[in-house]
Amino acid sequence: MILPYRKETIVLTKKAEEVLNLLNQSVDHKRKKDKKVFTGKVQGNTLNLTRITERVENFKPQIKGRIENTSRGSILFLTYTLEFSTRMYVVFWSVTSFFFALVLWFIRNDLFLGLMALGGLILNILVTHVNFYRQLKITRSDLYKVLNDQD
């Protein structure tokens, strides 16, 4: 798998309206940085959030999800993915590295340089996955704090 992502289902004892209200209170809609945790939108039963950071974090996950009521609370279905610009970066350089490897192997008959290009492809994917999952851990922690109504 080239692009990292994660799906998660969270069962909550709170009703969907209460969870949406908690999430909405944690979202900075106007980008004022008023001790908010996320930027994005909570609309209807869906959400699209990204964690606010002090510095640029290219591999931080974007949270997309929906919430449904149950008889004892609610269920939150989440998908964590890379932001669009980061996905495009990873795909572009992965395809480019693979193309260079093919050209070097079959047109120039240079196995060493072809393997170097393939190594760049593997390194690119490895760095992407490591950084995404590192940022995912922080994002999930912040999300759980919001859902548990902790400051």
C-alpha positions in Angstrom: 0.0 0.0 0.0 1.5 3.3 -1.1 -0.7 5.7 0.9 -1.3 5.2 4.7 -4.7 5.4 6.2 -6.6 4.0 9.1 -10.3 3.2 9.8 -11.7 3.3 13.3 -15.1 2.8 14.9 -15.6 4.3 18.3 -18.6 3.3 20.5 -19.7 6.2 22.8 -22.2 6.4 25.6 -23.1 10.0 24.7 -25.8 10.7 22.2 -24.8 11.9 18.7 -26.0 15.5 19.3 -23.7 15.7 22.4 -20.7 14.3 20.6 -21.3 16.7 17.6 -21.5 19.6 20.1 -18.2 18.6 21.8 -16.5 18.3 18.4 -18.0 21.6 17.2 -16.7 23.4 20.3 -13.2 22.1 19.6 -13.2 23.3 15.9 -11.7 26.7 15.0 -13.9 27.8 12.2 -12.3 31.2 11.7 -8.6 30.2 12.3 -8.2 32.4 15.3 -6.3 29.8 17.3 -8.4 30.3 20.4 -7.2 27.2 22.2 -9.1 25.0 19.7 -7.8 21.6 18.8 -9.0 21.1 15.2 -9.8 23.0 12.1 -12.5 21.9 9.6 -16.2 21.4 9.8 -18.8 19.4 11.7 -22.0 19.5 9.6 -25.0 17.3 10.1 -23.8 13.9 11.1 -20.5 14.2 9.3 -17.1 15.7 10.2 -14.0 16.7 8.4 -11.2 17.7 10.8 -7.5 18.4 10.9 -5.5 19.0 14.0 -4.1 22.5 14.5 -0.4 22.6 14.9 2.2 25.3 15.8 4.4 24.4 12.8 3.9 22.7 9.5 3.2 19.0 9.8 2.8 17.6 6.3 1.9 14.1 7.4 -0.8 14.9 10.0 -4.0 12.9 9.3 -7.2 14.4 8.1 -10.2 12.9 10.0 -13.3 12.2 8.0 -16.2 10.6 9.7 -19.9 10.2 10.5 -21.9 9.6 13.6 -25.0 7.5 14.2 -27.3 7.3 17.2 -27.8 4.0 18.9 -30.2 3.0 21.7 -27.4 3.4 24.3 -25.3 6.3 22.8 -23.7 6.7 19.5 -21.2 5.1 17.1 -18.5 7.3 15.4 -17.1 5.9 12.1 -13.7 7.5 11.3 -11.2 7.4 8.5 -7.8 9.0 8.9 -6.0 9.9 5.6 -3.2 12.1 4.4 -4.2 15.6 3.4 -4.7 16.1 -0.4 -1.4 18.0 -1.0 0.6 15.3 0.8 -1.1 12.5 -1.1 -0.3 14.2 -4.4 3.3 14.6 -3.3 3.7 11.0 -2.3 2.0 9.7 -5.5 3.9 12.0 -7.8 7.3 10.9 -6.4 6.4 7.3 -6.2 5.3 7.2 -9.8 8.4 9.2 -10.9 10.8 6.9 -9.0 9.2 3.8 -10.5 9.3 5.3 -14.0 13.0 6.2 -13.5 13.7 2.7 -12.3 12.0 1.2 -15.4 13.9 3.6 -17.8 17.2 2.9 -16.1 16.7 -0.9 -16.2 15.2 -1.4 -19.6 16.5 1.5 -21.7 19.9 2.2 -20.2 20.5 -1.3 -19.0 21.9 0.0 -15.7 20.8 -2.3 -12.9 22.6 -0.3 -10.1 20.9 3.1 -11.0 17.6 1.3 -11.4 17.9 -0.2 -8.0 18.8 3.2 -6.6 15.6 4.7 -8.0 13.6 1.8 -6.6 15.3 2.4 -3.3 14.2 6.0 -3.4 10.7 4.8 -4.0 10.8 2.5 -1.0 12.4 5.2 1.2 9.7 7.7 0.2 6.9 5.2 1.1 8.6 4.2 4.4 9.1 7.8 5.5 5.5 8.6 4.7 4.1 5.7 6.7 6.4 6.4 9.7 5.5 10.1 9.9 1.8 9.5 9.3 1.5 7.0 12.1 3.5 9.2 14.4 1.1 12.1 13.8 -1.9 9.7 13.9 -1.0 8.8 17.5 -1.1 12.5 18.5 -4.3 13.3 16.6 -6.1 10.3 18.1 -5.0 11.4 21.6 -6.4 14.9 21.0 -9.6 13.5 19.6 -10.1 11.2 22.6 -9.6 14.1 24.9 -12.3 16.1 23.1 -14.7 13.1 23.1 -14.1 12.5 26.8 -14.6 16.3 27.5 -11.1 16.8 28.9 -9.1 19.9 28.5 
